Amino acid sequence: MSVSLSKGQKINLEKQGGGALGKVTMGLGWDAIKSKGFLGFGSKSEAVDLDASVVMFDEGNSPVDVIWFRQLRSKDGSVVHTGDNRTGAGDGDDEQINVDLGAVPATVKSLVFTVNSFTGQTFAQVENAYCRLVDASNGQEVARFNLSVQGPHSAQIMAKVYRHNGAWKMHAIGENGNGRTFDDLLPQISAHL
């Protein structure tokens, strides 16, 4: 059963019926911007390039690795990005980041997921944008965060998956920002570590 997340909400990443999640997928989906032509004829779509990224942090809150469209795999192999979708075309998740939580090095305390509009559109312009967390063992959606907050921002710090008392937990951050890549959000991310 999926939990619809709201800004600031925290959830424990345990399977229904007990046991911790071992592998999770963070999915990002959106649609191209549709515009109507003259008098409603000749409608067209404008490509939107949203990018999913994850920054891995150590106990000292220093970034140790970044997985994004220019580096699709973490140095330790525990996190894999499936590739860059530059248009938003197609159904379902347009980009995915797969995380093997059991393989994440013990020195990594948290993983922060971000979304950026590389092409510069604001989320007020982007249609049907969402981010979700899926139990990769059975494909069941665990949590969903709709990017429905309207406004002139082009990035969002989506969520943090972190270790707490030996278990993985998730904090839905949902903080708006601006920038074309995760790098532009690093000063804002530090407040959530």
ROGUDREN-917790 format. One line per 10 residues: their letters; for each residue x, y, z of N, C-alpha, C. Coordinates in pm, whole numbers. Atoms other than C-alpha are relative to their C-alpha. Example, Ala and Ser with C-alpha at 12.3 -4.5 7.8 and 13.67 -1.06 7.14 Angstrom:
2
as	89,-119,0,1230,-450,780,90,120,0 | -82,-119,-6,1367,-106,714,-77,109,73
REM end
This chain:
193
msvslskgqk	84,-117,0,0,0,0,89,123,0 | -82,-119,17,147,332,-110,-40,109,98 | 23,-115,-85,182,631,119,23,124,-85 | -17,-125,73,122,968,-46,70,97,94 | -81,-79,-90,394,1184,103,-31,148,-8 | 10,-145,-5,370,1542,212,131,54,54 | -126,-63,-39,651,1785,281,29,-22,148 | -45,18,-138,846,1694,595,-38,-132,64 | 44,127,-57,682,1353,650,114,-100,4 | -101,105,-13,902,1066,774,-71,-135,1
inlekqggga	54,136,-3,837,696,709,114,-98,22 | -97,107,-21,1015,378,814,-4,-89,-123 | -5,82,120,1131,169,517,-2,-148,34 | 17,141,-29,1004,-165,645,-117,-52,-81 | 106,62,79,794,-403,441,-123,-22,88 | 123,33,-69,433,-456,532,11,-145,45 | -14,136,-50,430,-766,752,138,-28,58 | -132,16,-62,784,-709,879,112,-13,-100 | -119,9,84,1134,-707,742,30,133,-67 | -43,-126,59,1333,-419,602,10,-12,-152
lgkvtmglgw	-20,-2,144,1345,-319,238,147,-17,-31 | -139,21,37,1663,-437,71,40,79,-122 | -29,-74,123,1643,-279,-272,-119,88,-31 | 106,-95,32,1447,30,-363,33,71,-131 | -14,-79,122,1389,226,-680,-69,133,22 | 60,-132,-1,1330,598,-686,-35,31,-145 | 44,-28,136,1123,675,-997,-43,145,-14 | 38,-137,33,1074,1015,-1159,-74,-2,-132 | 77,-4,124,807,1077,-1418,-57,138,-24 | 59,-127,39,670,1375,-1608,-43,-8,-145
daikskgflg	44,-8,139,508,1474,-1935,54,127,-64 | -43,-117,76,621,1710,-2207,-109,108,11 | 95,-111,-6,455,2053,-2208,-76,5,-132 | 83,-4,120,163,2056,-2450,-53,141,-21 | 53,-134,30,73,2380,-2621,-91,-12,-122 | 94,1,110,-221,2444,-2850,44,99,-105 | -33,-88,110,-164,2593,-3187,-107,106,-20 | 92,-108,34,-352,2878,-3349,-142,-54,-12 | 140,41,-1,-729,2842,-3288,-19,-147,38 | 11,138,-47,-667,2503,-3125,55,-104,-96
fgskseavdl	-55,95,98,-509,2347,-3434,151,-4,9 | -146,11,5,-155,2219,-3466,66,-1,135 | -62,4,-132,-87,2143,-3103,137,-69,-10 | -134,58,1,272,2055,-3022,47,-21,144 | -58,27,-132,483,1931,-2732,138,60,10 | -133,-55,-29,782,2102,-2578,72,-96,94 | -76,95,-82,1046,1866,-2442,40,63,133 | -42,-40,-134,1123,1889,-2072,104,-102,45 | -105,89,-48,1447,1743,-1935,14,16,150 | -18,5,-144,1406,1671,-1565,107,-105,29
dasvvmfdeg	-107,93,-34,1698,1496,-1400,-10,-43,146 | -5,57,-133,1695,1264,-1100,146,-20,38 | -136,17,-51,2011,1261,-889,-7,-46,145 | -11,34,-142,2123,1119,-555,142,31,44 | -129,-33,-60,2403,1250,-336,14,-84,126 | -27,84,-116,2558,1011,-83,87,79,99 | -70,-76,-104,2675,1167,248,52,-94,108 | -58,77,-110,2900,1034,524,-47,56,134 | 37,-43,-136,2869,1078,903,30,147,25 | -35,-140,-15,3036,1419,876,-78,92,-91
nspvdviwfr	85,-75,93,2770,1532,625,74,54,-121 | -74,-37,120,3025,1553,346,-43,-93,-113 | 35,86,112,2930,1430,0,115,-94,-34 | -103,98,34,3116,1109,-87,-16,-54,-142 | 24,46,137,2955,1024,-423,-130,62,-49 | 120,-55,62,2695,1153,-667,-36,-87,-120 | 47,78,112,2485,951,-907,-99,89,-74 | 83,-89,81,2334,1153,-1191,26,-33,-146 | -10,36,142,2318,1164,-1572,142,-4,-51 | -140,6,43,2696,1216,-1600,80,-110,70
qlrskdgsvv	-60,116,-68,2781,932,-1355,-115,-90,42 | 118,84,-17,2523,654,-1374,15,-109,105 | -22,104,-101,2678,427,-1108,88,56,112 | -84,-42,-112,2813,490,-760,133,-75,-7 | -133,62,4,3181,410,-711,-1,-140,63 | 7,131,-67,3084,118,-482,-99,-94,-68 | 95,83,73,2812,-10,-721,-135,-20,65 | 126,20,-71,2526,11,-469,-116,82,-58 | 103,-87,57,2338,285,-660,23,9,-151 | -10,-3,145,2262,275,-1033,-115,84,-58
htgdnrtgag	96,-84,73,2086,539,-1247,-22,-67,-135 | 30,73,124,1907,387,-1549,23,82,-127 | -29,-80,118,1986,678,-1781,-84,127,-8 | 58,-133,13,1888,1027,-1886,-112,1,-104 | 110,-21,93,1546,1091,-2042,-8,150,-21 | -7,-144,28,1559,1430,-2213,-130,61,-49 | 123,-53,57,1196,1467,-2321,-123,-16,89 | 120,30,-78,950,1320,-2070,-98,-84,-79 | 88,82,83,802,1110,-2351,-13,-140,58 | 23,136,-46,649,773,-2267,-78,-3,130
dgddeqinvd	78,18,-121,441,634,-1985,89,-49,114 | -73,49,-117,554,552,-1632,121,85,34 | -120,-72,-42,887,647,-1482,86,34,-121 | -89,-42,108,1105,847,-1719,146,-20,38 | -134,29,-51,1416,807,-1502,-16,-79,129 | 1,77,-123,1496,564,-1223,140,-6,59 | -124,22,-73,1764,530,-959,-24,-121,89 | 13,124,-76,1805,179,-815,105,-3,111 | -89,1,-116,1953,145,-467,-7,-136,70 | -10,122,-78,2071,-177,-303,45,44,140
lgavpatvks	-30,-54,-133,2048,-61,60,98,-88,77 | -92,90,-68,2233,-369,184,143,14,-46 | -135,-17,55,2531,-285,-38,56,140,21 | -49,-135,-26,2554,82,59,103,-9,112 | -105,10,-102,2883,116,251,-44,56,135 | 35,-42,-136,2853,152,628,41,144,27 | -46,-138,-20,3036,485,598,-99,103,-56 | 101,-91,55,2737,633,411,-117,8,97 | 107,-24,-97,2484,786,649,-133,30,-67 | 125,-40,64,2230,929,406,16,16,-151
lvftvnsftg	8,-21,144,2126,952,43,-109,104,-24 | 97,-106,25,1953,1270,-74,-33,2,-149 | 50,4,137,1740,1254,-390,-48,139,-41 | 40,-132,52,1694,1566,-601,-56,-13,-141 | 51,-11,136,1512,1665,-918,32,141,-48 | -33,-130,59,1631,1946,-1145,-56,7,-141 | 42,-24,138,1492,2097,-1463,122,48,-77 | -121,-34,72,1799,2087,-1684,-29,99,-113 | 38,-90,108,1612,2268,-1963,-58,132,51 | 34,-129,-60,1507,2544,-1721,-146,29,23
qtfaqvenay	141,-27,-28,1128,2513,-1711,-24,-10,151 | 37,11,-141,970,2565,-1372,-100,-113,16 | 95,107,-24,759,2296,-1210,-144,45,-23 | 133,-51,33,458,2523,-1263,-34,-29,-145 | 20,27,142,504,2452,-1635,-4,-149,-33 | -14,143,29,574,2077,-1613,-126,-74,43 | 123,73,-28,277,1841,-1629,27,-138,57 | 1,135,-55,218,1528,-1422,134,-47,56 | -131,38,-56,555,1531,-1246,-18,-64,138 | 6,70,-128,605,1289,-958,134,-68,27
crlvdasngq	-114,80,-42,871,1103,-765,-57,-107,92 | 55,108,-82,809,764,-603,108,-96,45 | -90,101,-53,978,494,-399,-69,-135,-16 | 56,131,29,925,131,-503,85,-109,64 | -68,119,-50,1014,-198,-332,41,-79,-124 | -47,62,124,1230,-344,-610,-20,-152,-2 | 17,145,-2,1172,-704,-495,-134,-44,-58 | 132,39,50,804,-700,-591,-68,109,-84 | 56,-107,81,748,-371,-777,-108,82,68 | 105,-71,-72,513,-241,-508,45,141,38
evarfnlsvq	-29,-139,-36,503,136,-465,-16,16,151 | 0,-20,-144,590,225,-107,-46,142,34 | 34,-139,-28,557,603,-123,6,81,-128 | 4,-86,117,482,878,-374,-1,146,45 | -5,-144,-26,559,1250,-375,-35,69,-131 | 40,-71,120,368,1455,-631,64,138,-3 | -63,-132,17,550,1758,-765,-107,101,-39 | 115,-83,35,224,1947,-761,11,142,55 | -18,-135,-53,356,2251,-578,27,93,-117 | -14,-92,112,309,2528,-828,89,117,42
gphsaqimak	-86,-113,-32,566,2802,-843,115,13,-95 | -108,-30,95,863,2951,-1019,133,-66,35 | -125,70,-33,1117,2692,-899,32,-103,-107 | -44,93,104,1321,2468,-1127,71,-122,58 | -65,114,-64,1449,2215,-873,-71,-30,131 | 57,36,-129,1343,2027,-566,88,-104,68 | -64,101,-82,1516,1842,-285,-115,-90,42 | 116,86,-16,1280,1546,-285,-3,-71,136 | 5,86,-118,1374,1309,-6,140,-40,44 | -125,52,-55,1645,1173,218,-29,-141,53
vyrhngawkm	4,135,-56,1693,800,286,123,-8,90 | -110,-8,-96,1905,765,599,-6,-115,101 | -10,103,-103,2024,521,864,-36,61,135 | 35,-42,-135,1871,549,1210,-19,-126,85 | 5,116,-88,1930,291,1485,0,-132,-78 | -17,122,76,2032,30,1230,-104,-27,-109 | 104,18,102,1728,75,1003,1,118,-96 | 11,-107,99,1674,274,686,-136,68,13 | 123,-80,-6,1417,553,704,1,99,-114 | 12,-100,107,1290,809,457,-65,125,56
haigengngr	54,-130,-37,1226,1178,512,-37,73,-129 | 46,-75,116,1016,1353,248,29,147,25 | -41,-139,-24,1181,1695,225,-88,97,-78 | 88,-82,82,998,1857,-67,32,148,0 | -38,-142,-1,1195,2182,-57,33,49,-140 | -21,-59,132,1187,2400,-366,136,68,-8 | -127,-67,24,1504,2537,-518,9,40,-146 | -25,-35,138,1654,2658,-841,136,-50,-41 | -128,47,51,1929,2522,-1058,-18,-112,-99 | 6,100,106,2002,2294,-1349,53,-136,43
tfddllpqis	-55,127,-47,2192,2025,-1152,-3,-5,153 | -5,20,-146,2220,1881,-799,98,96,66 | -107,-84,-54,2532,2094,-749,-54,135,48 | 60,-128,-38,2319,2409,-734,-79,-11,130 | 81,21,-119,2121,2256,-445,81,-36,125 | -80,46,-114,2412,2148,-222,-8,93,122 | 14,-84,-119,2394,2459,2,-133,-20,73 | 130,23,-61,2022,2393,61,-8,-138,64 | 5,138,-52,2071,2018,116,63,-7,138 | -73,9,-126,2313,2077,404,-90,26,121
ahl	92,-28,-110,2025,2209,619,-83,-123,39 | 84,117,-24,1852,1869,594,79,-123,41 | -83,114,-39,2144,1649,692,4,-12,150
REM end
